[in-house]
Amino acid sequence: MAKDQNNQILRVLDDSKTRWYHVKAVVIAGLGFFTDAYDLFCISLVTKLLGRIYFHTDGSPKPGTLPPNVAAAVNGVALCGTLAGQLFFGWLGDKMGRKRVYGVTLLLMVVSSLASGLSFGSSPGSVIATLCFFRFWLGFGIGGDYPLSATIMAEYSNKKTRGAFVASVFAMQGFGILAGGVVAMMVSAVFGSIYRAPPYSVDPLASTVPQADYIWRIILMVGALPAALTYYYRMKMPETPRYTALVAKNGEKARQDMAKVLDIEIKSSEKAETQTEEVGSNTFGLFSKKFLRRHGFHLLGTSTTWFLLDIAYYSQNLSQKDIFSSVGWLPPAETMSAVDELYKIARSQFLIALCGTVPGYWFTVALIDHIGRFVIQLSGFFFMTVFMFALAIPYHHWTLKKNKIGFLVMYALTFFFANFGPNSTTFVVPAEIFPARLRATCHGISAAAGKAGAIVGAFGFLYASQNQEKSKTDAGYPPGIGMRNALMVLGGINILGFFCTLLVPEAKGKSLEEMSRENEGEEEEQSDQTETV
């Protein structure tokens, strides 16, 4: 029977050994996430440069900075696009298939990265408006990459190493953040050696050379390169066998695809039985009572934990330069030229990524299928809380010059446990626990909740972290609650994430069908009325 053939396909996928195609899929999907991270976080490197170029004020003792509303828009507009893209492409990936829309997201990223660097206008405001327009669509493409890459990798993987494969795709973000720092350092070093400039305090106008306008454009446009290199290989990937068998209901095509890319032969059933009809118990929709009963708390758990995590994570990531300046890790802006400031900001981000971000990702890859998603996420939130409070409570201690290295170590540890923790697991788990026909949609909803948190973090932290004394705030900003109190708030948010993790089930060593309960028949459905989610 066709149902038996589908079950056989699923069993073979779950029990198959790691093959070359699995590695290839990690690289193809991972390069997309490399690009995602590069594009999302490189903007934080160049915002101070944009302020010096386009918002210089003659006679001011400090270099120009982006006005609060402009800074919020530049930092957050790509996140808004990402949220929309996660919802749209997640839904579309379930309706049309993962493969059919996978290349579209990449094309959007390539075109929008190039267009962002070519932002034009006759005034500073029009340049920024054009940049924000293209970065929204860049985010829209990036958003689609989240549910599609996670779902594709999960549906191809076996149940023993699935967590490591999906986490490996996400771990490429760490290298993307590293690459952003490297590219910014290289470009600024080259321009700095060719076009030498004095510090702002010596000559305000000459401290920002006209050629600096090329620097931020080059940094943004480089993000198109890895995405373009990956496009051909994405188009050659077949649809996942699970989607073909369970959603498209074509077991014969799934069998042929498995034979082609995984080199696994499964005996063909009779042709008349290749088109499979779903049984009534597994046709419920996203807004049905049955979905709410089976997966309602799961979706609430994956969405709330991702939302809370991203408030803290993006607050730290997009505001690194401000945090570094407030504790004296970066020299005062007026003591540097525009290009020197960019180089030092990029160097600081690179060091944090190298010491904390990248190791955290790969610790997750190594251990996720041994100690489980639940333990990693719970312990990650716990230690993020510990280190956030350790930075916030004795905040004055870290502002002393002799404690700069200690601050860097503590700050890097918060990133380490974010990535060896909820930043990785919130990406992995939604791809494992929902039915195939709703998997990309539910992942997209969870990821979009995360980006809503990122928007709160990106916009809110800029204002909240301002000094409580009006005279010490950045130009144009109202007084905030101060950096110390802002870090305390982030610590409290991590505590909430710790408790919301209790809503998320453990998927270690279980098949996707076991987690989503797609392998249940009508007899199990009768008892479903008495079960809790």
RATA-V58319 format. One record per residue. RES is the residue in one letter. D_LAST is the distance of its C-alpha to the last C-alpha in whole Angstrom. Layout:
res->RES d_last->D_LAST
res->RES d_last->D_LAST
//
This chain:
res->M d_last->32
res->A d_last->30
res->K d_last->26
res->D d_last->28
res->Q d_last->29
res->N d_last->26
res->N d_last->25
res->Q d_last->28
res->I d_last->28
res->L d_last->24
res->R d_last->25
res->V d_last->28
res->L d_last->27
res->D d_last->24
res->D d_last->27
res->S d_last->30
res->K d_last->32
res->T d_last->33
res->R d_last->35
res->W d_last->37
res->Y d_last->35
res->H d_last->32
res->V d_last->35
res->K d_last->36
res->A d_last->33
res->V d_last->32
res->V d_last->35
res->I d_last->35
res->A d_last->32
res->G d_last->33
res->L d_last->36
res->G d_last->34
res->F d_last->32
res->F d_last->35
res->T d_last->37
res->D d_last->34
res->A d_last->34
res->Y d_last->38
res->D d_last->38
res->L d_last->35
res->F d_last->37
res->C d_last->41
res->I d_last->41
res->S d_last->41
res->L d_last->44
res->V d_last->46
res->T d_last->45
res->K d_last->48
res->L d_last->51
res->L d_last->50
res->G d_last->51
res->R d_last->54
res->I d_last->55
res->Y d_last->54
res->F d_last->54
res->H d_last->57
res->T d_last->59
res->D d_last->63
res->G d_last->64
res->S d_last->60
res->P d_last->60
res->K d_last->57
res->P d_last->56
res->G d_last->54
res->T d_last->50
res->L d_last->48
res->P d_last->48
res->P d_last->44
res->N d_last->43
res->V d_last->44
res->A d_last->43
res->A d_last->39
res->A d_last->40
res->V d_last->41
res->N d_last->38
res->G d_last->35
res->V d_last->36
res->A d_last->35
res->L d_last->32
res->C d_last->31
res->G d_last->32
res->T d_last->30
res->L d_last->27
res->A d_last->28
res->G d_last->29
res->Q d_last->25
res->L d_last->24
res->F d_last->27
res->F d_last->27
res->G d_last->23
res->W d_last->23
res->L d_last->26
res->G d_last->25
res->D d_last->23
res->K d_last->25
res->M d_last->29
res->G d_last->28
res->R d_last->27
res->K d_last->31
res->R d_last->33
res->V d_last->32
res->Y d_last->32
res->G d_last->35
res->V d_last->35
res->T d_last->34
res->L d_last->36
res->L d_last->39
res->L d_last->38
res->M d_last->38
res->V d_last->41
res->V d_last->43
res->S d_last->42
res->S d_last->42
res->L d_last->46
res->A d_last->46
res->S d_last->45
res->G d_last->48
res->L d_last->50
res->S d_last->49
res->F d_last->52
res->G d_last->54
res->S d_last->57
res->S d_last->56
res->P d_last->53
res->G d_last->51
res->S d_last->51
res->V d_last->50
res->I d_last->47
res->A d_last->46
res->T d_last->47
res->L d_last->45
res->C d_last->42
res->F d_last->42
res->F d_last->42
res->R d_last->39
res->F d_last->37
res->W d_last->37
res->L d_last->37
res->G d_last->34
res->F d_last->32
res->G d_last->33
res->I d_last->32
res->G d_last->28
res->G d_last->28
res->D d_last->29
res->Y d_last->25
res->P d_last->23
res->L d_last->26
res->S d_last->27
res->A d_last->23
res->T d_last->22
res->I d_last->26
res->M d_last->26
res->A d_last->22
res->E d_last->23
res->Y d_last->26
res->S d_last->26
res->N d_last->25
res->K d_last->22
res->K d_last->25
res->T d_last->26
res->R d_last->23
res->G d_last->23
res->A d_last->26
res->F d_last->27
res->V d_last->25
res->A d_last->26
res->S d_last->29
res->V d_last->29
res->F d_last->28
res->A d_last->30
res->M d_last->33
res->Q d_last->33
res->G d_last->35
res->F d_last->38
res->G d_last->37
res->I d_last->38
res->L d_last->40
res->A d_last->42
res->G d_last->42
res->G d_last->44
res->V d_last->46
res->V d_last->47
res->A d_last->48
res->M d_last->50
res->M d_last->52
res->V d_last->53
res->S d_last->54
res->A d_last->56
res->V d_last->58
res->F d_last->58
res->G d_last->59
res->S d_last->62
res->I d_last->63
res->Y d_last->63
res->R d_last->64
res->A d_last->63
res->P d_last->64
res->P d_last->61
res->Y d_last->61
res->S d_last->63
res->V d_last->66
res->D d_last->66
res->P d_last->63
res->L d_last->63
res->A d_last->64
res->S d_last->61
res->T d_last->59
res->V d_last->61
res->P d_last->61
res->Q d_last->59
res->A d_last->56
res->D d_last->55
res->Y d_last->55
res->I d_last->53
res->W d_last->49
res->R d_last->50
res->I d_last->50
res->I d_last->47
res->L d_last->45
res->M d_last->46
res->V d_last->46
res->G d_last->42
res->A d_last->43
res->L d_last->44
res->P d_last->41
res->A d_last->40
res->A d_last->43
res->L d_last->43
res->T d_last->40
res->Y d_last->40
res->Y d_last->42
res->Y d_last->39
res->R d_last->36
res->M d_last->38
res->K d_last->39
res->M d_last->35
res->P d_last->34
res->E d_last->31
res->T d_last->28
res->P d_last->28
res->R d_last->24
res->Y d_last->24
res->T d_last->27
res->A d_last->26
res->L d_last->23
res->V d_last->23
res->A d_last->27
res->K d_last->27
res->N d_last->30
res->G d_last->30
res->E d_last->34
res->K d_last->34
res->A d_last->31
res->R d_last->33
res->Q d_last->36
res->D d_last->34
res->M d_last->33
res->A d_last->37
res->K d_last->38
res->V d_last->36
res->L d_last->35
res->D d_last->38
res->I d_last->36
res->E d_last->37
res->I d_last->35
res->K d_last->37
res->S d_last->37
res->S d_last->36
res->E d_last->38
res->K d_last->38
res->A d_last->37
res->E d_last->34
res->T d_last->33
res->Q d_last->31
res->T d_last->28
res->E d_last->26
res->E d_last->22
res->V d_last->21
res->G d_last->19
res->S d_last->16
res->N d_last->16
res->T d_last->18
res->F d_last->15
res->G d_last->16
res->L d_last->15
res->F d_last->15
res->S d_last->14
res->K d_last->11
res->K d_last->10
res->F d_last->9
res->L d_last->8
res->R d_last->5
res->R d_last->5
res->H d_last->6
res->G d_last->7
res->F d_last->6
res->H d_last->8
res->L d_last->10
res->L d_last->11
res->G d_last->12
res->T d_last->14
res->S d_last->16
res->T d_last->16
res->T d_last->17
res->W d_last->20
res->F d_last->21
res->L d_last->22
res->L d_last->23
res->D d_last->26
res->I d_last->27
res->A d_last->29
res->Y d_last->29
res->Y d_last->31
res->S d_last->33
res->Q d_last->34
res->N d_last->35
res->L d_last->37
res->S d_last->39
res->Q d_last->40
res->K d_last->43
res->D d_last->43
res->I d_last->42
res->F d_last->45
res->S d_last->47
res->S d_last->46
res->V d_last->47
res->G d_last->50
res->W d_last->48
res->L d_last->50
res->P d_last->53
res->P d_last->54
res->A d_last->54
res->E d_last->58
res->T d_last->59
res->M d_last->57
res->S d_last->58
res->A d_last->55
res->V d_last->55
res->D d_last->55
res->E d_last->52
res->L d_last->50
res->Y d_last->51
res->K d_last->50
res->I d_last->47
res->A d_last->46
res->R d_last->47
res->S d_last->45
res->Q d_last->42
res->F d_last->43
res->L d_last->43
res->I d_last->40
res->A d_last->38
res->L d_last->40
res->C d_last->40
res->G d_last->36
res->T d_last->34
res->V d_last->35
res->P d_last->35
res->G d_last->31
res->Y d_last->30
res->W d_last->32
res->F d_last->31
res->T d_last->27
res->V d_last->28
res->A d_last->30
res->L d_last->27
res->I d_last->24
res->D d_last->24
res->H d_last->25
res->I d_last->23
res->G d_last->20
res->R d_last->19
res->F d_last->17
res->V d_last->20
res->I d_last->22
res->Q d_last->20
res->L d_last->20
res->S d_last->24
res->G d_last->25
res->F d_last->24
res->F d_last->25
res->F d_last->29
res->M d_last->29
res->T d_last->29
res->V d_last->31
res->F d_last->34
res->M d_last->33
res->F d_last->34
res->A d_last->37
res->L d_last->38
res->A d_last->38
res->I d_last->39
res->P d_last->43
res->Y d_last->43
res->H d_last->47
res->H d_last->47
res->W d_last->46
res->T d_last->48
res->L d_last->51
res->K d_last->53
res->K d_last->53
res->N d_last->49
res->K d_last->48
res->I d_last->47
res->G d_last->45
res->F d_last->43
res->L d_last->43
res->V d_last->41
res->M d_last->39
res->Y d_last->38
res->A d_last->37
res->L d_last->35
res->T d_last->33
res->F d_last->33
res->F d_last->32
res->F d_last->29
res->A d_last->28
res->N d_last->28
res->F d_last->28
res->G d_last->24
res->P d_last->22
res->N d_last->24
res->S d_last->24
res->T d_last->20
res->T d_last->19
res->F d_last->21
res->V d_last->20
res->V d_last->16
res->P d_last->15
res->A d_last->18
res->E d_last->16
res->I d_last->12
res->F d_last->12
res->P d_last->14
res->A d_last->18
res->R d_last->19
res->L d_last->17
res->R d_last->17
res->A d_last->20
res->T d_last->19
res->C d_last->16
res->H d_last->18
res->G d_last->21
res->I d_last->18
res->S d_last->17
res->A d_last->21
res->A d_last->22
res->A d_last->21
res->G d_last->22
res->K d_last->26
res->A d_last->25
res->G d_last->25
res->A d_last->28
res->I d_last->30
res->V d_last->30
res->G d_last->31
res->A d_last->34
res->F d_last->35
res->G d_last->34
res->F d_last->36
res->L d_last->39
res->Y d_last->40
res->A d_last->38
res->S d_last->40
res->Q d_last->43
res->N d_last->46
res->Q d_last->46
res->E d_last->50
res->K d_last->50
res->S d_last->53
res->K d_last->51
res->T d_last->49
res->D d_last->49
res->A d_last->51
res->G d_last->49
res->Y d_last->46
res->P d_last->46
res->P d_last->45
res->G d_last->42
res->I d_last->40
res->G d_last->42
res->M d_last->41
res->R d_last->40
res->N d_last->38
res->A d_last->36
res->L d_last->35
res->M d_last->34
res->V d_last->31
res->L d_last->30
res->G d_last->30
res->G d_last->28
res->I d_last->25
res->N d_last->25
res->I d_last->24
res->L d_last->21
res->G d_last->20
res->F d_last->20
res->F d_last->17
res->C d_last->15
res->T d_last->15
res->L d_last->13
res->L d_last->10
res->V d_last->11
res->P d_last->10
res->E d_last->13
res->A d_last->15
res->K d_last->18
res->G d_last->20
res->K d_last->17
res->S d_last->18
res->L d_last->17
res->E d_last->16
res->E d_last->14
res->M d_last->12
res->S d_last->11
res->R d_last->11
res->E d_last->15
res->N d_last->16
res->E d_last->15
res->G d_last->17
res->E d_last->18
res->E d_last->18
res->E d_last->14
res->E d_last->13
res->Q d_last->15
res->S d_last->13
res->D d_last->9
res->Q d_last->10
res->T d_last->10
res->E d_last->7
res->T d_last->4
res->V d_last->0
//
